[in-house]
Amino acid sequence: MDAIDKMIAELDQEAQIKRERLAAAERARISETMARDWAKKESDLQLRAQQAKKQVEKNYQQALNRQSSAAKQQKIVKQNEYLTQLFEQAYQQMIGWTPEELQTFVENVLERLPISGTVTFHAGLDQAAHLDDTWVAACQSDLPYQIKAGTPLSEAGFLVDDNGIQYNFTYRVLLEEYKKESRERWLQIIQKGG
């Protein structure tokens, strides 16, 4: 019986060693799997953190750009308001011209018009008092065409009608044309504080 007990003890010992090896291998496999899973989760977490950081930076840059754009837009609006104010002041100055200043301005314009024959001259209501028949007769001698007085305009300034072709010199139209042509230059002057 000693031999049988010895065999059973050896078999138990071998089984015990086998169980321990299997348990150690299983623990190693579980430990390796857990380490791999943990490393993957840690990597995913770092990737998400980097993506979140990039998104925060992107959002910050966009907010900064919007703020900068809004400030630039506000500056442009103020400059345009100031430019509009300047042109309104010019309009008021033109309306306030003395009769001599008005007549000189109109004569200079009429001398430069490329027309001939007979034209109809329409003055604004306020200007018509200073650009009457006496004035027309006086400046007629310097012009290569004939002028006849037309009905007064509701707007300040004057208009020359050459058989359907109208040369519009109403003050608002003149100032708008000048503003379109010189707007950028005026904005640069305003930006420089001039």
Sequence and secondary structure as in RCSB ss.txt:
>XXXX:A:sequence
MDAIDKMIAELDQEAQIKRERLAAAERARISETMARDWAKKESDLQLRAQQAKKQVEKNYQQALNRQSSAAKQQK
IVKQNEYLTQLFEQAYQQMIGWTPEELQTFVENVLERLPISGTVTFHAGLDQAAHLDDTWVAACQSDLPYQIKAG
TPLSEAGFLVDDNGIQYNFTYRVLLEEYKKESRERWLQIIQKGG
>XXXX:A:secstr
 HHHHHHHHHHHHHHHHHHHHHHHHHHHHHHHHHHHHHHHHHHHHHHHHHHHHHHHHHHHHHHHHHHHHHHHHHH
HHHHHHHHHHHHHHHHHHHHT  HHHHHHHHHHHHHH    EEEEEEEBHHHHTTS HHHHHHHHTTSSEEEEE 
  BSSSEEEEEETTEEEEEEHHHHHHHHHHHHHHHHHHHHHTT 
